[in-house]
Amino acid sequence: MEVMPIDDSKFVTENKTLLDVLLSERLITSSQYEEIKVKSASQGLSSESVITSLNIVPEEKITEAKAKLLGIPFVTLEGTSFSPQALGLMPRAVVERFFLVPFSYDDKTKTLSIAMSNPVDLEAISFVRQKTGLNIKVFAASAKDVEKAINEQYRQELVGEVGEALKETESLHKTQTIDSKKIAEIIKEAPIAKIVSTILEYAVTSRASDVHIEPQEDRVRVRYRIDGILYDRLSLPKNVQEAVVSRIKILSDMKIDEHRTPQDGRFNFKVADKEVDLRISVLPTTFGEKIVMRLLRKSGGIPTLQELGLMGSSLKNLETAILRPHGIIIVCGPTGSGKTTTLYSVLSKLNTTRVNIVTLEDPVEYQMPGINQVQINPAVGLTFATGLRSFLRQDPNIILVGEIRDSETTELAIQAALTGHLVFSTLHTSNASGALPRLIDLGAERFLLSSTLNAVLAQRIVRKICLHCKEEYIPLPQIIQEIKNGLGNLFPSAGETVKLYKGKGCEECAGSGYLGRIGIFETLPVSEKMSTLILQNADSNSIEKEAISEGMIVLKQDGYLKALQGITTVEEVLRVAQE
């Protein structure tokens, strides 16, 4: 998209120029001020052209200075919620022609907010006002920001389709609130069903793991968690909030007239050949009920341990531990770090006709053929502890307990391991060494733990660099030093030039530079020395030091190795594994 140069002579008010604002904001020095004036006069160029050629002030700051000079509000479009109504009012051909983007619409005042890199383009403003018949509020934004917003927002079917559906709802809702007596009829209307369906379709096609529908004071924000990061993608008007929430409640088999207490539900959704199981959580908030939908994909299969990102000694130590006929293997990490997926990968590897595998989960996330899966139900007394007690009468070889939460479950897991079973479970600790003191805190006897624990695996998930826009770069010396300090003797030899990689952003990755995720791991095998430390009531630091001396690669080291291989970035590793 070609951006026309702007005549900055227009940006002069009350004898104050753009240069004066940049100087007052300390974006240029006095000497630079004089240099720019001289070059501008001698070369017959605008001061902005000279500033750009010298590359001394970022584009965004120049635009912000122009906005301040003119008394026009400045907006950063990155992270802004775009209103489908606003985008629906102006076709792509118009926004590209005038190089502007609508981002907000106030139905009360009939005001359309638009962002422009050239906010003094009166022809464009007049055209938009005539075409829409609305009041126009102009915001200044950098050209780069506007171009990116046009490309992102107008290629998304999400905002376009929702915008069309919202137009249809205007005849349904003339007031801010919806009559509770009419809600049952309204949610059956096609526009509301289409809005919900479009939100879910976008979630599936964009590989989102969660959808957040969050009521605000004056709007409803829709965010998608893609590759572990929440992105603001949609803004709905307040008057459809109750209908959208009720529609999802009906699909999830919840009570639509209950607004005071949290509710949980589930339903299936299919897009083309992709079927997902949705777990719904509704929570009352100040401005209405917030909905979080977790997407669990039924297709795609269970990844192998290598596909998850396990490699080297971490993979070898885990494979050795799971091949033992009995004992306990713990996977730890925070919520959303992929613990359950790792356990399913392990079970998939062990699943044969010769073994009886039973699982106790909350909830059952993947359905695995040949494995007996049970979902806990505290309402009827089926907890991890009671379920595990019943499992022992089912002649199992391998038992998976979704999470060790209390002393009773801890004790039963150890007893199961002592009686010849292989037990897998998860624990919420930050690293592998921290799992051992945690289990003791939960009531595990040290002498029993030392003899039953096979290994502890800790993990995090990092985003992978997008392969479509991946590029190589030479990192700063301080970054190289940080990696060197972290890796120690694992760092490449001195003769090698350290190269790192990043994604510059493209359509495939929606400009993020990342596409997909992979795990970083540390596996702590319980050796004889480790067993002795457990008996001696050693702290987690002592346990970790011993594990490292025995060859354990810690989380950050595994992350740095993947960064050197061009799989992820150093920034991602530090984001998830920084101590």
Beta strands, then each sheet from edge to edge (+ up, - down):
strand 1: 100-106
strand 2: 111-116
strand 3: 135-140
strand 4: 208-215
strand 5: 219-226
strand 6: 229-237
strand 7: 263-271
strand 8: 274-285
strand 9: 288-297
strand 10: 327-332
strand 11: 357-361
strand 12: 372-375
strand 13: 398-401
strand 14: 422-427
strand 15: 453-465
strand 16: 470-473
strand 17: 500-503
strand 18: 514-525
sheet 1: 1+ 2- 3-
sheet 2: 6+ 5- 4+ 9- 8+ 7-
sheet 3: 12+ 11+ 13+ 14+ 10+ 15+ 18-
sheet 4: 16+ 17-
end
